[in-house]
C-alpha cells in the first residue's frame, strides 16, 4: 500500500498594531513525516494547520478543535493534548497497563501565558542572581515563554518531575518500559544527558514528545521564528544573548530510531 501525505499550512498574519488590516494566505509544503514513521507510531497524521501564534503558544488550546481534554483515567489534573497525540498516548497507556506499568500524565499543553506564569514565578524566586544568571538557572528545567514544546500539545510529562524518582522502584520500572516501548507509539525522550554534546536543558526522564507532529512544528519554528519573536515577559531581552533557539529549542536528542 502506498501512503500519501501532505501538509496544508494555513498562515494567518495578524498585526499587533492597531489600524492594520489582517492578511491571510495559504501555502502547501512538502511533508517531512515519512510513511515508516507514521506506521511505527500507529497514528495517521493528516493535514496540519500551523502559524506563528500556534508555535509561540499564543492561542487558546481549550477552544481549539485539534485539542482534547484528557480523561481522568490518564491524568492527575485537567490536561489537554493534541487529539492525535492523545490517541497515541492511550494506545501506549494500554500496552503499559498490560505489563503492569501505570503511566499517568502530570502535565500536558501549556500556552504562552501559562508558561509566562511559571517563568516569572521562578524569575522572582532567583532574584539573588544577576539577570543573565537568573535566566540560565531557570533554563535548567523550564523554557522561556514562546520556546516551550509544551505549547504544541505534542509533549507531556509522566509520573514525576524528579529524575531521582526514575532511578529505583516503580519509577525505574516505568522508565525502563518507556525506553523500550515508547518509540513504538511515536514518543521519544528529547531531553537526555548532555554528555554527548547536547545543549540546553538538563535531562528530564519524565518528558516525552510525540515526534511525528513535533518534528513538523519544530521545522516550522526554525523557518519562521527568530529571537525577536520571543518577548513580553521578564528576562526576554536575554533570548538573543543566550542563543535560545539554537541552544534550547533545538537542544534536543536526535536519537529517534
RAPE-V424850 format. One record per run of one state. SS is the DSSP state (H for helix, E for strand, C for the rest). FROM is the first residue (numbers start at 0). LEN is the number of residues. If there is no record, write none. Layout:
ss & from & len
SS & FROM & LEN
SS & FROM & LEN
This chain:
ss & from & len
C & 0 & 6
E & 6 & 7
C & 13 & 9
E & 22 & 7
C & 29 & 5
H & 34 & 7
C & 41 & 10
H & 51 & 4
C & 55 & 5
H & 60 & 3
C & 63 & 3
E & 66 & 3
C & 69 & 2
H & 71 & 3
E & 74 & 1
C & 75 & 4
E & 79 & 3
H & 82 & 16
C & 98 & 6
E & 104 & 3
C & 107 & 4
H & 111 & 14
C & 125 & 5
H & 130 & 8
C & 138 & 10
H & 148 & 4
C & 152 & 2
E & 154 & 4
C & 158 & 4
H & 162 & 5
C & 167 & 1
H & 168 & 17
C & 185 & 1
E & 186 & 2
C & 188 & 5
H & 193 & 3
C & 196 & 10
E & 206 & 4
H & 210 & 14
C & 224 & 2
H & 226 & 3
C & 229 & 6
H & 235 & 3
C & 238 & 5
H & 243 & 6
C & 249 & 8
